[in-house]
Structures are given as C-alpha cells and as structure tokens.
Amino acid sequence: MQKGNIVVWNALHPRLYGLGLSTCIACYLIVIYYNVIISWALTMFFNSFYSPLPWSVQRTTNEEGTFKECEDIYITQEFFYKDVLGIINDDCTPYD
C-alpha cells in the first residue's frame, strides 16, 4: 500500500483508524522516553573527561573515599541524583 499506519489501518476497516493512530502515538512516546535516557548517558560521557572525575575518590570527604556530602548514598549516586537528575538538594533532601 505504501502508506502510513493510519491510512493502512483505515483502508482495512474504518474502525481501525484508532489503532493506526495509537501506534503512531506510542512510537512518539517511546522516542521521547529513550531520548531522556540517551541524554543522561551523554551527560555522564562528557563529565567523564574531567580530571579528577566528579564522582571520583579525590572528591570525597570521608576516610573510606565513598561519601561526599550525603552520608546515606555513595558519591556516584550523589553525582547522578544531584548534578545529572537534579532531584536532591545540596543538603541531601529531595525537592518537593
């Protein structure tokens, strides 16, 4: 038929128009979801060129080299939650 989803399903039966429309909407939602994940990966990739790494042992504040400012999460998680996602404050509490 060489047509798009909506036209093909509509050509098969007019009531199947919604099925074609829903497949198009589902594709756009999946693309948006994966773009967010790719942006997180790119952020981590470009931050990996800093010396020392933002999540490295040199930036920790305790003797074991595992924590920075938040004592209940590791420095790698702290960097991801604070700097990449921005879902926790500087005082290690979640935003409301």
PyMOL CGO cylinders between C-alpha atoms (Angstrom):
from pymol import cmd
from pymol.cgo import CYLINDER

trace = [
    CYLINDER, 0.00, 0.00, 0.00, 2.98, 2.33, 0.58, 0.3, 1, 1, 1, 1, 1, 1,
    CYLINDER, 2.98, 2.33, 0.58, 1.05, 4.40, 3.09, 0.3, 1, 1, 1, 1, 1, 1,
    CYLINDER, 1.05, 4.40, 3.09, 1.43, 5.27, 6.74, 0.3, 1, 1, 1, 1, 1, 1,
    CYLINDER, 1.43, 5.27, 6.74, -0.01, 3.39, 9.71, 0.3, 1, 1, 1, 1, 1, 1,
    CYLINDER, -0.01, 3.39, 9.71, -3.15, 5.46, 9.97, 0.3, 1, 1, 1, 1, 1, 1,
    CYLINDER, -3.15, 5.46, 9.97, -4.08, 5.20, 6.29, 0.3, 1, 1, 1, 1, 1, 1,
    CYLINDER, -4.08, 5.20, 6.29, -3.32, 1.46, 6.09, 0.3, 1, 1, 1, 1, 1, 1,
    CYLINDER, -3.32, 1.46, 6.09, -5.46, 0.56, 9.11, 0.3, 1, 1, 1, 1, 1, 1,
    CYLINDER, -5.46, 0.56, 9.11, -8.20, 2.88, 7.90, 0.3, 1, 1, 1, 1, 1, 1,
    CYLINDER, -8.20, 2.88, 7.90, -8.11, 1.19, 4.48, 0.3, 1, 1, 1, 1, 1, 1,
    CYLINDER, -8.11, 1.19, 4.48, -8.55, -2.23, 6.04, 0.3, 1, 1, 1, 1, 1, 1,
    CYLINDER, -8.55, -2.23, 6.04, -11.57, -1.08, 8.00, 0.3, 1, 1, 1, 1, 1, 1,
    CYLINDER, -11.57, -1.08, 8.00, -12.66, 2.45, 9.02, 0.3, 1, 1, 1, 1, 1, 1,
    CYLINDER, -12.66, 2.45, 9.02, -12.98, 1.44, 12.66, 0.3, 1, 1, 1, 1, 1, 1,
    CYLINDER, -12.98, 1.44, 12.66, -9.29, 0.50, 12.75, 0.3, 1, 1, 1, 1, 1, 1,
    CYLINDER, -9.29, 0.50, 12.75, -8.29, 4.15, 12.26, 0.3, 1, 1, 1, 1, 1, 1,
    CYLINDER, -8.29, 4.15, 12.26, -7.74, 4.45, 16.02, 0.3, 1, 1, 1, 1, 1, 1,
    CYLINDER, -7.74, 4.45, 16.02, -5.35, 1.50, 16.01, 0.3, 1, 1, 1, 1, 1, 1,
    CYLINDER, -5.35, 1.50, 16.01, -3.15, 3.21, 13.44, 0.3, 1, 1, 1, 1, 1, 1,
    CYLINDER, -3.15, 3.21, 13.44, -3.29, 6.46, 15.39, 0.3, 1, 1, 1, 1, 1, 1,
    CYLINDER, -3.29, 6.46, 15.39, -2.41, 4.73, 18.65, 0.3, 1, 1, 1, 1, 1, 1,
    CYLINDER, -2.41, 4.73, 18.65, 0.65, 3.04, 17.10, 0.3, 1, 1, 1, 1, 1, 1,
    CYLINDER, 0.65, 3.04, 17.10, 1.93, 6.43, 15.94, 0.3, 1, 1, 1, 1, 1, 1,
    CYLINDER, 1.93, 6.43, 15.94, 1.39, 7.97, 19.36, 0.3, 1, 1, 1, 1, 1, 1,
    CYLINDER, 1.39, 7.97, 19.36, 3.09, 5.00, 21.05, 0.3, 1, 1, 1, 1, 1, 1,
    CYLINDER, 3.09, 5.00, 21.05, 6.13, 5.40, 18.79, 0.3, 1, 1, 1, 1, 1, 1,
    CYLINDER, 6.13, 5.40, 18.79, 6.48, 9.08, 19.69, 0.3, 1, 1, 1, 1, 1, 1,
    CYLINDER, 6.48, 9.08, 19.69, 6.20, 8.35, 23.41, 0.3, 1, 1, 1, 1, 1, 1,
    CYLINDER, 6.20, 8.35, 23.41, 8.86, 5.65, 23.18, 0.3, 1, 1, 1, 1, 1, 1,
    CYLINDER, 8.86, 5.65, 23.18, 11.18, 8.00, 21.30, 0.3, 1, 1, 1, 1, 1, 1,
    CYLINDER, 11.18, 8.00, 21.30, 10.74, 10.70, 23.95, 0.3, 1, 1, 1, 1, 1, 1,
    CYLINDER, 10.74, 10.70, 23.95, 11.47, 8.18, 26.72, 0.3, 1, 1, 1, 1, 1, 1,
    CYLINDER, 11.47, 8.18, 26.72, 14.67, 6.93, 25.11, 0.3, 1, 1, 1, 1, 1, 1,
    CYLINDER, 14.67, 6.93, 25.11, 15.87, 10.45, 24.31, 0.3, 1, 1, 1, 1, 1, 1,
    CYLINDER, 15.87, 10.45, 24.31, 15.86, 11.22, 28.02, 0.3, 1, 1, 1, 1, 1, 1,
    CYLINDER, 15.86, 11.22, 28.02, 17.92, 8.11, 28.77, 0.3, 1, 1, 1, 1, 1, 1,
    CYLINDER, 17.92, 8.11, 28.77, 20.37, 8.96, 25.98, 0.3, 1, 1, 1, 1, 1, 1,
    CYLINDER, 20.37, 8.96, 25.98, 20.77, 12.49, 27.36, 0.3, 1, 1, 1, 1, 1, 1,
    CYLINDER, 20.77, 12.49, 27.36, 21.70, 11.03, 30.77, 0.3, 1, 1, 1, 1, 1, 1,
    CYLINDER, 21.70, 11.03, 30.77, 24.29, 8.81, 29.10, 0.3, 1, 1, 1, 1, 1, 1,
    CYLINDER, 24.29, 8.81, 29.10, 25.74, 11.73, 27.15, 0.3, 1, 1, 1, 1, 1, 1,
    CYLINDER, 25.74, 11.73, 27.15, 25.95, 13.83, 30.30, 0.3, 1, 1, 1, 1, 1, 1,
    CYLINDER, 25.95, 13.83, 30.30, 27.86, 11.08, 32.06, 0.3, 1, 1, 1, 1, 1, 1,
    CYLINDER, 27.86, 11.08, 32.06, 30.07, 10.61, 29.00, 0.3, 1, 1, 1, 1, 1, 1,
    CYLINDER, 30.07, 10.61, 29.00, 31.08, 14.27, 28.77, 0.3, 1, 1, 1, 1, 1, 1,
    CYLINDER, 31.08, 14.27, 28.77, 31.60, 14.52, 32.53, 0.3, 1, 1, 1, 1, 1, 1,
    CYLINDER, 31.60, 14.52, 32.53, 33.99, 11.57, 32.31, 0.3, 1, 1, 1, 1, 1, 1,
    CYLINDER, 33.99, 11.57, 32.31, 36.55, 13.84, 30.60, 0.3, 1, 1, 1, 1, 1, 1,
    CYLINDER, 36.55, 13.84, 30.60, 37.08, 15.97, 33.73, 0.3, 1, 1, 1, 1, 1, 1,
    CYLINDER, 37.08, 15.97, 33.73, 40.11, 15.34, 35.86, 0.3, 1, 1, 1, 1, 1, 1,
    CYLINDER, 40.11, 15.34, 35.86, 39.51, 14.32, 38.61, 0.3, 1, 1, 1, 1, 1, 1,
    CYLINDER, 39.51, 14.32, 38.61, 36.19, 12.74, 37.84, 0.3, 1, 1, 1, 1, 1, 1,
    CYLINDER, 36.19, 12.74, 37.84, 33.16, 14.37, 39.51, 0.3, 1, 1, 1, 1, 1, 1,
    CYLINDER, 33.16, 14.37, 39.51, 32.37, 11.02, 41.15, 0.3, 1, 1, 1, 1, 1, 1,
    CYLINDER, 32.37, 11.02, 41.15, 35.97, 10.03, 41.99, 0.3, 1, 1, 1, 1, 1, 1,
    CYLINDER, 35.97, 10.03, 41.99, 37.63, 9.27, 45.30, 0.3, 1, 1, 1, 1, 1, 1,
    CYLINDER, 37.63, 9.27, 45.30, 39.54, 12.58, 45.25, 0.3, 1, 1, 1, 1, 1, 1,
    CYLINDER, 39.54, 12.58, 45.25, 36.29, 14.49, 45.70, 0.3, 1, 1, 1, 1, 1, 1,
    CYLINDER, 36.29, 14.49, 45.70, 35.09, 12.56, 48.74, 0.3, 1, 1, 1, 1, 1, 1,
    CYLINDER, 35.09, 12.56, 48.74, 35.13, 13.87, 52.30, 0.3, 1, 1, 1, 1, 1, 1,
    CYLINDER, 35.13, 13.87, 52.30, 35.37, 10.69, 54.36, 0.3, 1, 1, 1, 1, 1, 1,
    CYLINDER, 35.37, 10.69, 54.36, 38.30, 8.38, 55.04, 0.3, 1, 1, 1, 1, 1, 1,
    CYLINDER, 38.30, 8.38, 55.04, 36.97, 5.43, 53.01, 0.3, 1, 1, 1, 1, 1, 1,
    CYLINDER, 36.97, 5.43, 53.01, 36.53, 7.53, 49.88, 0.3, 1, 1, 1, 1, 1, 1,
    CYLINDER, 36.53, 7.53, 49.88, 32.91, 6.58, 49.38, 0.3, 1, 1, 1, 1, 1, 1,
    CYLINDER, 32.91, 6.58, 49.38, 30.82, 9.55, 50.53, 0.3, 1, 1, 1, 1, 1, 1,
    CYLINDER, 30.82, 9.55, 50.53, 30.94, 13.26, 49.78, 0.3, 1, 1, 1, 1, 1, 1,
    CYLINDER, 30.94, 13.26, 49.78, 28.20, 15.31, 51.41, 0.3, 1, 1, 1, 1, 1, 1,
    CYLINDER, 28.20, 15.31, 51.41, 25.32, 12.86, 51.64, 0.3, 1, 1, 1, 1, 1, 1,
    CYLINDER, 25.32, 12.86, 51.64, 26.19, 10.15, 54.13, 0.3, 1, 1, 1, 1, 1, 1,
    CYLINDER, 26.19, 10.15, 54.13, 23.45, 7.74, 53.10, 0.3, 1, 1, 1, 1, 1, 1,
    CYLINDER, 23.45, 7.74, 53.10, 24.32, 7.41, 49.38, 0.3, 1, 1, 1, 1, 1, 1,
    CYLINDER, 24.32, 7.41, 49.38, 27.58, 6.75, 47.56, 0.3, 1, 1, 1, 1, 1, 1,
    CYLINDER, 27.58, 6.75, 47.56, 29.37, 9.52, 45.69, 0.3, 1, 1, 1, 1, 1, 1,
    CYLINDER, 29.37, 9.52, 45.69, 28.44, 8.06, 42.30, 0.3, 1, 1, 1, 1, 1, 1,
    CYLINDER, 28.44, 8.06, 42.30, 24.76, 8.12, 43.22, 0.3, 1, 1, 1, 1, 1, 1,
    CYLINDER, 24.76, 8.12, 43.22, 25.12, 11.58, 44.71, 0.3, 1, 1, 1, 1, 1, 1,
    CYLINDER, 25.12, 11.58, 44.71, 26.59, 12.93, 41.47, 0.3, 1, 1, 1, 1, 1, 1,
    CYLINDER, 26.59, 12.93, 41.47, 23.85, 11.30, 39.40, 0.3, 1, 1, 1, 1, 1, 1,
    CYLINDER, 23.85, 11.30, 39.40, 20.99, 12.47, 41.63, 0.3, 1, 1, 1, 1, 1, 1,
    CYLINDER, 20.99, 12.47, 41.63, 22.34, 15.98, 42.30, 0.3, 1, 1, 1, 1, 1, 1,
    CYLINDER, 22.34, 15.98, 42.30, 24.10, 17.02, 39.11, 0.3, 1, 1, 1, 1, 1, 1,
    CYLINDER, 24.10, 17.02, 39.11, 22.55, 14.93, 36.37, 0.3, 1, 1, 1, 1, 1, 1,
    CYLINDER, 22.55, 14.93, 36.37, 18.96, 14.50, 37.51, 0.3, 1, 1, 1, 1, 1, 1,
    CYLINDER, 18.96, 14.50, 37.51, 18.75, 17.40, 39.96, 0.3, 1, 1, 1, 1, 1, 1,
    CYLINDER, 18.75, 17.40, 39.96, 16.29, 15.62, 42.23, 0.3, 1, 1, 1, 1, 1, 1,
    CYLINDER, 16.29, 15.62, 42.23, 18.05, 16.22, 45.57, 0.3, 1, 1, 1, 1, 1, 1,
    CYLINDER, 18.05, 16.22, 45.57, 19.19, 19.48, 47.20, 0.3, 1, 1, 1, 1, 1, 1,
    CYLINDER, 19.19, 19.48, 47.20, 22.68, 20.34, 48.39, 0.3, 1, 1, 1, 1, 1, 1,
    CYLINDER, 22.68, 20.34, 48.39, 21.61, 19.30, 51.90, 0.3, 1, 1, 1, 1, 1, 1,
    CYLINDER, 21.61, 19.30, 51.90, 20.72, 15.80, 50.58, 0.3, 1, 1, 1, 1, 1, 1,
    CYLINDER, 20.72, 15.80, 50.58, 16.95, 16.18, 50.85, 0.3, 1, 1, 1, 1, 1, 1,
    CYLINDER, 16.95, 16.18, 50.85, 14.66, 15.58, 47.88, 0.3, 1, 1, 1, 1, 1, 1,
    CYLINDER, 14.66, 15.58, 47.88, 12.99, 18.52, 46.17, 0.3, 1, 1, 1, 1, 1, 1,
    CYLINDER, 12.99, 18.52, 46.17, 9.30, 18.86, 46.91, 0.3, 1, 1, 1, 1, 1, 1,
]
cmd.load_cgo(trace, "trace")
